[in-house]
Amino acid sequence: MALSAAANTMLTLPAVLTHAVAAEFTRELQPLVAVQPAQVVADASALEEFDSSALAVLLACRRAALAAGKSFSVLGLPVRLRQLAGLYGVADLLPASV
């Protein structure tokens, strides 16, 4: 399993993003962020099975985007993951894409 960069316009997360696969996804972020335009958008709308590791992946993506001088936002963040982000105090770090 891998993150995909859909036509170099956004990073698409898979249906399953749990602790078991999060490290692999995080390693793949840097080169994918590098080919994104100035606005890096992570599409989380396909997420169906996830845990707090999905937040870690999104935050790593945000860090990589900001380090590359790009902005970052998330499209389609599931309600339960948005609630987890709020619980951990990081919801503001994952702005919704419009």
C-alpha positions as CSV (number, residue, x, y, z in Angstrom):
1,M,0.0,0.0,0.0
2,A,1.1,3.5,-0.7
3,L,0.1,7.1,-0.8
4,S,-0.7,8.3,-4.2
5,A,-0.3,11.7,-5.8
6,A,-3.3,12.1,-8.1
7,A,-2.1,13.8,-11.2
8,N,0.3,15.8,-9.1
9,T,-2.6,17.8,-7.7
10,M,-3.2,16.1,-4.3
11,L,-2.1,13.3,-2.1
12,T,-4.7,10.6,-1.8
13,L,-4.8,8.6,1.4
14,P,-6.0,4.9,1.2
15,A,-9.1,3.4,2.8
16,V,-7.0,1.8,5.6
17,L,-4.4,3.9,7.5
18,T,-3.5,2.4,10.9
19,H,-0.4,2.0,13.0
20,A,0.5,-1.2,11.0
21,V,1.1,0.8,7.8
22,A,1.7,4.4,9.0
23,A,5.5,4.2,9.1
24,E,5.6,3.1,5.4
25,F,3.3,6.0,4.4
26,T,5.3,8.5,6.3
27,R,8.5,7.5,4.5
28,E,6.8,8.0,1.2
29,L,5.6,11.6,1.9
30,Q,8.7,13.6,1.1
31,P,9.1,12.8,-2.6
32,L,5.3,13.1,-3.1
33,V,5.2,16.5,-1.4
34,A,8.1,17.6,-3.6
35,V,6.1,17.2,-6.8
36,Q,3.0,18.9,-5.5
37,P,2.1,22.5,-6.4
38,A,2.4,25.4,-3.9
39,Q,-0.8,24.1,-2.2
40,V,-0.4,20.6,-0.9
41,V,-3.8,19.0,-0.5
42,A,-4.2,15.6,1.3
43,D,-7.4,13.9,0.2
44,A,-8.6,11.9,3.2
45,S,-12.1,11.1,1.9
46,A,-11.3,7.5,1.2
47,L,-10.4,6.8,4.8
48,E,-12.6,4.1,6.3
49,E,-10.4,2.3,8.8
50,F,-7.9,4.4,10.7
51,D,-6.5,5.2,14.1
52,S,-4.6,8.1,15.6
53,S,-1.6,7.1,13.4
54,A,-3.6,8.7,10.5
55,L,-3.2,12.0,12.3
56,A,0.6,11.4,12.6
57,V,0.7,10.8,8.8
58,L,-1.2,14.0,8.1
59,L,0.9,16.0,10.5
60,A,4.1,14.6,8.9
61,C,2.7,15.6,5.5
62,R,2.0,19.1,6.8
63,R,5.6,19.4,8.2
64,A,7.0,18.3,4.8
65,A,4.8,20.8,3.0
66,L,5.7,23.7,5.2
67,A,9.4,22.8,5.1
68,A,9.2,23.0,1.3
69,G,7.6,26.4,1.5
70,K,4.1,25.1,0.5
71,S,0.7,25.5,2.2
72,F,-1.2,22.5,3.4
73,S,-4.8,21.5,3.8
74,V,-7.0,18.3,4.1
75,L,-9.9,17.4,1.9
76,G,-12.6,15.1,3.2
77,L,-11.3,14.5,6.7
78,P,-13.7,12.0,8.3
79,V,-15.7,13.4,11.3
80,R,-14.3,10.8,13.7
81,L,-10.7,11.7,12.7
82,R,-11.5,15.5,13.0
83,Q,-12.8,14.7,16.5
84,L,-9.6,12.8,17.4
85,A,-7.6,15.8,16.1
86,G,-9.6,18.1,18.4
87,L,-9.1,15.7,21.3
88,Y,-5.3,15.8,20.7
89,G,-5.3,19.6,20.2
90,V,-4.1,19.5,16.6
91,A,-7.3,20.2,14.7
92,D,-6.1,23.7,13.8
93,L,-3.1,22.2,12.1
94,L,-5.3,20.3,9.7
95,P,-7.2,23.0,7.8
96,A,-10.0,21.9,5.5
97,S,-9.4,22.3,1.8
98,V,-12.1,24.2,-0.1
